[in-house]
């Protein structure tokens, strides 16, 4: 009955897809459809073209003769992962100034395509890129959409909006604002260029009129606003002006979020999203103190020119002394409590990793974030929802992405074993389908 109702809904919603002949069937696995319910045993995901036409037990979903069949027996099948905070222009180098000034001319045609492919091959089929030069990231986004290079579906912010660049050379990715009129003009320029989201940082250093201008201009243009949440006042300002998503788990906040901040989050919890980006902090400590051999893993080096590999490795030789991580060891003991507090406010948590920052590679950033959430008390199913269903809701793409159901894009991954018992199995994705086409 469930399959019949789904097929009926598909016929109403996307009749063209319902009329297509199935082109691919994933058969026999444990299907985790992303809606949060129990998995479908001995499941089938039936695909026609770029969309799903049926999902259900094998006994209820016939596979037409001539359809390409991929066995997923012994595997977990789930929606492609969605990482809501990545930086394609970065590949893990520890020195931003050196990286930007040395490789900026190679971002568009070399660095960003490398990062995009690494993410896709790791089972990440959709990302939000939250900080990159405008024309370059839009160029890569269009190339992926045209199928010219492999990569996840890109939703991009382009440059940050903030008071001023920290250093002069950073103007390519940090747009300073001086007054509300300037804020409106710069946000409108981004909207007109075609970005999907506006990123605001250091909003506690702006005036209320400037922040209001950023948020109102973005919302008038149909774009959500994401904002840094390193400092308590950044959160307070963001809440006061109605930002849509916060990023990070506090660079300079106290060991616990204060009650006024928590009250503000509880008040907005039905509409507010948050990317904790929590795994990189644990990962830096793990890499520096416990397992520096992680830097020898050939996975993150795939597609990277040898000279750049050497440059990245050299920069990470003494990771614990890198300026980027000066406060990390002090922050790590506070993370579990802050994560618990965020969960208890009821805000919607989304997986975002800051992928590309020092020591955080695109090949393993996303699964490590999910695994960290589980270690901090979530179930694997709850963590998976943070990388599938909830990002789709934030992007207002629930009818296209984030779940396995008729009419959705066929963005599907599969891993051998039971991810509901061990979410770290996502470190070894065996099958990746994006838009109905198998890419791994």
N, C-alpha and C positions, 0 to 999 in steps of 0.2 A: 504493500500500500504506500509506504514512504517513497519508493522509487516512482510509482505511478503518479503520485501527486507532484513530485519534483519534475517529472517529464511534462506534466500538464502546465506547470508554472513556466517551464522553459518555453513551451510553445507560445504562451502569451507574451513572454518578455522578449525573447530573441528568436522569432520564427525562422530567420535565415539559418541560424546555427542548428535548429532542430531538423531542418531539411537536409543538412549536410550528411554525407556518408561518414561514419566514424573512421578515423585515420590511425588512432593509437589507443591501445587498451593496456592499462597497468593492472595485472591480475594476480590475486592470491595473497596480498599482504594485509597487515593490520592497518586500516585506514583511519587516520586521525583527521577528521574533517575541519577542525579549527573552531567549531561551535562550542566546544567545552564539554560535550557529552561523551559517553563511552565510545571506544573505537568500534569500527565496523570490522568484524572478523571475516577472513577469507574474502576480502573486498575487491571491488573492481572500480577503477576510475576510467570512464570511457570518454574519449576526446574526439572531437570533430574539428579539424582545422586548428584554430588557436584557442578554442573554448571547450569547456567540459559539457558533455551532454547527459551524463548519468553517473551517479555514485551510489554504490550499495553492495550488499553481499553478492557473491558470484551466482548464487542460486536465483537471484532476482534480476540480475543485469546480464542479459544475453550479449555476447560479443559477436557481431555479424561476421560471416565468412569473409576472408580477405583483409580483415583488419590486422595491422601490425600489433603483435602481442608481446609485451615485455613482462616476464615473470617477476613478481615482487614477493614470492613466497619466502617466509622467514624474515621479512623486512617490515619496517614501519614506513608508511606512506603519509605524507603530510604536506600542507601548503608550503610553497617556497618561502624561505625566511625573509623578513623585512627588517632592515637595520635603519633606524631613524636618525642616526648621527654618524656620518662618515665624512672623510676628506679625501677625495680622489687625488688631490694634488700632492699628497704626502704618502711616503712609503715607509715610515718608521724611523727616519733619521732623527738624531737627538739634538741637532743644532739647527733651529729654524732659519736663522740669518744665513748661514752657509747654504742650506738647502735652497732657499728661495733665490738667493742671488746667483747661485751656481746653475740651477736647473730650470729657472722660470721659463726660459725660451723652449724648454722641452716638455713643459706641462701638457700642452694641448695634444700633441701628436704622439707622445711617447709615455709619459708618466701616468696621465689619467687613464689612457686605454689599458695600461698594465694593471692598475688598481681595479678597474672595472671588470676585467676578465678574472682576476683573482677572486673577487667577491662572488661573481656568478658561479665559478667552478667550486666554490665553497658552499653552494646552496642558497646564496642570498640573491633573490630574484627582484627585489625592490629596495631602493635606498633613498634616504634624504641626504643630499650633500649640503652641509651647513657651513660653507665657507670656502670660496674659490674665486679666482678672477672671472668676471662676468662673461665676457665673450668666449673664453676658453671652455668654461663648463657648459654653456649653452651649445657650443659647437659639438662637444662630446655627447651631450644629451641627444642632439639631432642625429648624429651618426649612429648611435645605438638604436634609436627609433627606426631609422631606415635600414637597419640590419647590416650596416657596413662594418661594424666592429662588435664583438661580443661584450655584453655587460648587462647589469640589472636595469630595470626601469628606474629612471632618474627623476627625482623631484628635488629641485635645487633652489638655493637662496642667493647664490652669488656672493658678493662682499657683505661683510658685517656692517651694521649701522652702530656707531658709537661716538663718543665725544671727539676723539682724535686718534689717529694711528699712534701706536706706541713708539715706532721709529719711522723715519721718513720713507724708507724703502717699502714699507708695508701698505702704502696708499693703494696698491693694486687690489688689495683684498680687505682693507679697512677704510670705510668711508666715514670721515668725521662730519659732524653736523654743527652748525653755528646758528641757532635760532630755529623757531618752528617753521618758518617759511623754507629755510634750507632743508630741514628734515622732510617736509612734504615733498619738495622737489626731488630729493634723492630717492625717497621711497617710490615716488611716481615713476622715476626713471627705471627703477628695477621692475616695477609692475609692467611698464610699457615694453621692456625688453623681453618679458616672458618668463620671469622667475615664478616658482610655485609657492614660495614662502619667503617671508622677511625675517632676517635674523637680527636681533637687537642685543647688544652686550653693554655692560657697564652702565645700565640705565639709571643707576643711582647717582651717576655723575652728570646726568642731563637734568634740565628743568622739567617740571611737570608739563609745561606747554609743549616742550620738544617731544617728550614721550607720547603725549596725547596726539600730537601731529603724526608721529610714526604709526601708531596703532590705528588711528582713524583713517589715514590714507591707505594703509594696507587693507583694512577691512572694507573700505569703500571699493577697492579694486578686487575684492574677493580673495585676498590672500591672508592666511593666518600669520600670526607673529609668534616666533619662538624667542625665548630670552634666557640669558645665562642666570644661574641661581647659585653662584659661588658664595655670595655675601647675603646676609639676611636682608639688608636694605634693597638689594637687587630684587629679591622676592617681593618685598613690600611694595616697591614701586610697580613691579609687573602686575601684582594683584590689583593695585589701585586703578590701573589703566586697562585691565582686561586682556592681557596677553593670553595666548592660547596654549602654550606649552613652555615648560621650563626644562633647562638642560643642566646636568651635573648634580653632584651631591655635596657641594659646599667646599670651596677651597679655603675660605677664611671664616666660615661660620663656627660657632661654638660647638662643643661635643654633641649638643642636642639642639633641635630647632625650638625656638621659644614659643610660648603658647599663643601669642598673637599671630604668628605666622601659621601655626597649625590651624587656628580658628579660621583664618582666611582661606586655607586650602580646603577645609571641610565645607565651607560655605560655597566654594566653586567646584566641588568634587564631581558634579554631574557633567561638567563640560571641560574640565581642566586635564591636561596630559602632562606627563613628566618622564624624561629620559634620565635615569640616574647615572649612566655611563660609569658604572662602579667597578667593573672588572679591571680596567687598565691600572688602577691603583694597586690592587692585589697582584696583578701580573708583573708590575715593575719590581715589587718586593720579591716575588717568587724568582724572577729572572736574575736579579742582582744578588740575592742572598742564598738561594737554594739551587737553582738549576741554570747557570749561565750557558750550559750546552744547548739550551733552547735556541740560541742564536745561530747554531750550526744547522738547524732544520732546513733542508733544501726547499721545503714547500714555499716559504715566503720569498725565496729567490727566483721562483719560476717566472720566466719572461723578463727578468730584470738584467740589464747588461752587467757583465762581470765587474766593470769599473765602479758602477753605482753600488753593487752588492758590497764591494770592499769599502766604499765610502760609508755606507750605512753601518756595516759591522764595526769599522774603526770608531765611529761616533758613539757606539753603544758599549765600547770596551769597558768603560767604568760607568755603568748606567746610574749607579747610586749617587754619583757626583754631578750628574747633569742638572743644570739650573732648572729645567722644567719640573723636576721632581724634588725640589728642595724641601717642600713641605709634606711630601708623600708619607714618610714614616710617622709623622705626627697625625696625619689624617686617617690612616688605616684603622687605628683602634676605634674611631668614631663611626665608621661606616655602617656596621651592623645595626646600631641603635637608630641612626638616621633613616636607614632603609626600612626598619620596622615602623618608625613614625610615619613615613610617607605612605606605607601600605595602610596603616590604620586611619589615615585621613579619608581614604576612599578615592583619591585621585587615580586616574588611569595611568598605570606605568607602561611604558613602551621600551622595547630593547633599542638602545642606541649605544654606540661603543666608542665614539671619537676615533674610529678606525683610521690609522695612518699616523697618529701622534707617536712620539718616541717609544719604540719598543712594542707598539701595538700594530700588528700586521694584519692586512686585509684577509689573509688566509685563515686566521684563527680567532679573530676578534669577536665575531658574532656568537659562536657557540660558547666561548668562554664567558660572555655576559650571561647567557642563559644558565650555564652551570653555576655561576656565582650566585644568581638569584635563588637557585635551588639550595645551595649551601646555606643561604641566609633565611631559609624557611618556606619558600614557595614549593608547590608541587611542580613536577615537570610539565604537567598540562597547563598550569597557570603561567609558567614561564614561556611556554610555546605560544600561548595566547598573546603574550606581550610582543612577540615577533611575527604575529600573523593577523589575527582578527582586529586587535586594537589599533595598530598602525593603519590598517585599511579604513577604520572608522575616522581616525584623525584626518586622513587624506580625503575623506568623503568619497571613497572608492569601494565601499562595501559590496556593491553589486558587481564589481569586477575583480577584486583582489582579496586575499587574506583568508579565504575559506575554500573548501572543495565542495562545490555545488553546481548544479546545472546553470549555465549562463556565465559562470565566472571564467576568467582567463585560466588556461591550463598551465599555471605555474605550480609545479609539483616537484617535491624531492622525495627520495627514499634512502633509508639507511638500513644496514643489516642489523637485526636485533630489535629489542623493545626499548624505544626512547622514553616510554613512560616509566620504565624502571631505572634507566640510566641515560640521562639527557646528554652525557658526554659522548655518546655514540654519534652525535651530530658533528663531531670532529672528523668523521670519515664518511662523508656523503658519497653514496655509490651512484646515485642517479639524479640528474637535474633536467627538468623539462621546463622551458620557458615559452609561453605562448603556443603550447602544443608541439613544440619542436624539441627533441632531445638534444641537449648540448653537452651532456656528460653521461 
